[in-house]
Amino acid sequence: VQLQASGGGLVQPGGSLRLSCSASGIIFSRNTMGWYRQAPGKQRELVATIPGTSGTTNYADSVKGRFTISRDNAKNTLYLQMNSLKPDDTAVYYCSARNALRDYWGRGTLVTVSS
C-alpha cells in the first residue's frame, strides 16, 4: 500500500494550496480517506475526512469554511483545497486510508505559511 501526498510548499498568509494524495494497493472507494497534520512540537491532529462513496465529510473546527476535502475514486486520488491559509496551518500534512481492518498512512508533505 502506498499513499503519496504532494502539493505542499511555502505560501503567504491568505494564500491557497491544493494537496493531493495518490493511493495504490487498496480498493480506494472502500476506504474512508483523511487528512491529518502535525505541527512542530504538537501531536498529529485530524484535518478532514471523507467517506468512500457516500456520506458526509468531517472537518476540524479550525479549518471549517477554509479547507475542502474531496476525492476522485476513478483516479484513486484524494485532495485537500486549502484557502485563506494562516501561519497556524503550518505543519506536515499526511493522508490516511481507513477500512474495517486497518489504517494506512503515507509520508507527509510540508506546508509552510509565512510572509
Number of C-alpha atoms within 10 A of each C-alpha: 11 15 24 20 24 19 15 18 14 14 18 14 17 14 14 16 18 16 21 23 27 18 23 13 8 15 12 24 18 15 20 19 28 26 26 19 22 19 17 9 6 9 9 15 14 17 24 23 24 21 20 18 14 9 8 9 15 16 20 13 10 11 17 12 11 13 20 19 22 18 20 13 15 8 10 16 20 26 22 23 14 20 17 15 22 18 15 12 20 20 21 18 27 26 30 23 26 18 17 8 5 8 12 15 17 18 16 22 21 20 22 21 20 16 9
